[in-house]
Amino acid sequence: MMQVRAVPEPEAAKPRHAAAAQIKKLAEEAAHCERCPLYRKATQTVFGEGPIGALIMLVGEQPGDQEDRAGRPFVGPAGRMLDAALAQVGLDRGATYVTNAVKHFKYEQRGKRRLHKHPNRGEVQACRWWLDREFALVRPKLVVALGAVAAHAILNRPIVLARTRGRILALPDGRSVVATMHPSAILRMPDETARRQAFGNFVSDLKQAVKIAKSRP
């Protein structure tokens, strides 16, 4: 019987495969996270997903109600808005790594509804441990902060989106960040005209982010 020799794996692919295995293990560890009290009420941890070496890493604030139930980031209305914007810029979501600054859903119960509550500084800082490891393993070309809370969590300082959106912001380790609005903010706009304008601005920011990311070696 003829023996088939295995084709050696390219050396460049080995670190990527190792990082993929590490991030899978990291997600399994995060499923048992008790670094802050949010795990007590949340259904489950919602970890990031996407490829190692992603063109861009999209970082939101925290999972919402549907994400908490599904265990995946950006699968609710905000996720559909994000997907629509990515389609406008010609970027497949599979080319991005999508995650949140906080991995558990923080909410207030109102009857049968669970209403989103902003995480506090301590909760964001407790979860930064996971986010830093995602940065180190994924190594995206560019980080895109979705919303002021996510930008604050990444940059460790408050920012005003109206002044900084679309601009390159540098971290001490040399990583670059671009901040834009969170897609859920578009959904909260008071009327269709405002939503259409906000969506156009969001798409423009993402186009700029993709252009920046593609210019990186």
TAUR-V939973 format. One line per field, one symbol per residue. ss: DSSP state (H for helix, E for strand, L for the rest). psi: psi as a letter, one per 30 degrees, with the letter a starting at -180 (. if undefined). burial: + if it has 24 or more other C-alpha atoms within 12 Angstrom, else -. A space follows every 50 residues. Layout:
BEGIN
ss=???
psi=???
burial=???
END
This chain:
BEGIN
ss=LLLLLLLLLLHHHHHHHHHHHHHHHHHHHHLLLLLLHHHHLLLLLLLLEL LLLLLEEEEEEELLHHHHHHLLLLLLHHHHHHHHHHHHLLLLHHHEEEEE EELLLLEEEELLEEEELLLLHHHHHHHHHHHHHHHHHHLLLEEEEELHHH HHHHHLLLLLHHHHLLLEEELLLLLEEEEELLHHHHHLLLLHHHHHHHHH HHHHHHHHHHHHHHLLL
psi=kkkkkkkkkkeffeeeeeeeeefeeeeeeffgkhflfffeflelkjllkl lkgkekkkjadllaeeeeefgkkhfaeeeeeeeeeeeeggkkffflkkal ekfkkklkkjbfkjkkkkkleeeeeeffeeeeeeeeeeilekkjkjleee eeeefhkkljefffkflkkklfgfkkkkkalkffeeffkfleeeeeeeee eeeeeeeeeeeeeffk.
burial=-------------------+--++-++--++-+-++-++--+++++++++ ++++++++++++++++++--+++++--++-+++-++----+-+-++++++ +++++++----------++---++++++++++++++++++++++++++++ +++++---+-+---+++++-----+++++++++++++----------+++ +++-++++++-++----
END
